[in-house]
């Protein structure tokens, strides 16, 4: 699914930009790793939701491993 129409970024690209990166990535680092910059800003809410989902899944994985 396209989440940024200005840069034509998909949710899969955003998720891949998060893989193996900082535990608390900044929006700017996501754009930078994908070789672009934020333009109109309408995608920031969706990208933040993706970030939150990835963080939540990582927390669940860490708890499962610790158990």
N, C-alpha and C positions, 0 to 999 in steps of 0.2 A: 504494500500500500504506500502511495506517495504521501509523505508527511510534510514536505517542503516543496511547494510548487516553484518558488523562485530559483532554487538550486537543484530541483528535481531529485530530491533525496527520498529514499524509501525507508520504511521502518527497519528493514533488514540491514541497510547500510548504517543506520544510527546504532543499532545493536552491535554490529561488528566493530564500530568505532569504540565501543565501550569495552570490548573484550580485552582482558589483560591490562587495562589501564589503571588509572588512579581509582581509589575506592570512592572518592567524592569528586568525580569529574565536573568541570565547569562547562557551561553551554559553549563558551568560546573554544574550549579545547576539542569539543566534538566537531564543530564546524572546521576548525583548523585541521584536524586529522582527516577530514573528508575533502580538504583542499578548497574550502569556500568560506564565506562569511555570512552572517545573518543579514537579511535585507529588509523585508517588510515586518518581520517578527511574528506573523500569524502562526508560525509553526512551533514557537517556543513552548506553548502550553502542551502540545502533543509530545514534543521531545522530552519535556519534563515528566510527563506521564510515563513515557518509556523508561526514563532513568529511574523513576520510583519503582516501576515493576521489576526492573533488573535488580535493583538493590534489595527489594523484598524477596525475590527468588534466591539471591545470594545469601541472605540472612537465614532463610529456611534451610538451604543446603548446609550452611555452617552448623546449624543446630542439629541437623540429622547426623552429620559426621561426628559431632561431639557426643551424641547419645549412645 
